[in-house]
Amino acid sequence: MLAPLLEKIALGLERLAIPYMVIGGQAVLLYGEPRFTNDIDVTVGAGVERLPGILNWAHDQGWKVLVESPEEFVQRTMVLPCLDPESGIRIDFIFSNSIYERQALERVRRVEVRKAHVRFASLEDLVIHKVVAGRPRDMEDVRTILLKNRYPDIAYIRRWLDEFDASLGLDCRRKFDEFTDQAKS
């Protein structure tokens, strides 16, 4: 059921000329262990000025926008939550045009899904997203991703975690280092 939706997302965003990458649980399936996930998280490399085009496209796909005032909601949260009524799968479009996201969007891994080449976050960028989110499920995803993939670019991950720590007042680098030290033992 997810493959047709991933294909629609890829073809539609390509047609709109909006860079994107699939993150979250769908990307974990690519790099980590299979697990249940009933949503698709998509980072779009665009600001809210592209919202009208994405709303029109979502409407054309038959997707239900899950908020009353999408413009206000996206301005406040940078997320457009939609639902595909046919499958019951939620699709969250996350608007971002930060320096980090622009770089991450250049590092995507393209995976053939039906008639599309779907852009998934690179392994390292997925780890960064998961560590920054920091929930227990995210950290478990990081563990399985690192166990299954032998040579991630740890320096790249640490550099961006340091940036997030400095700009957002987080403690991601320490958590990541503790986590990777535990994984080695």
ABEGO torsion letter per residue (X at the ends): XAAAAAAAAAAAAAAAGBBBBBBEAAAAAAABBBBBBABBBBBBBBBAAAAAAAAAAAAAAGBBBABABAAAAAAAAGBBBBBBAAAGBBBBBBBBABAAAAAAAAABBBBBBEABBBBBBBAAAAAAAAAAAGBAAAAAAAAAAAAABABBBAAAAAAAAAAAAAAAGBAAAAAAAAAAAAAAX
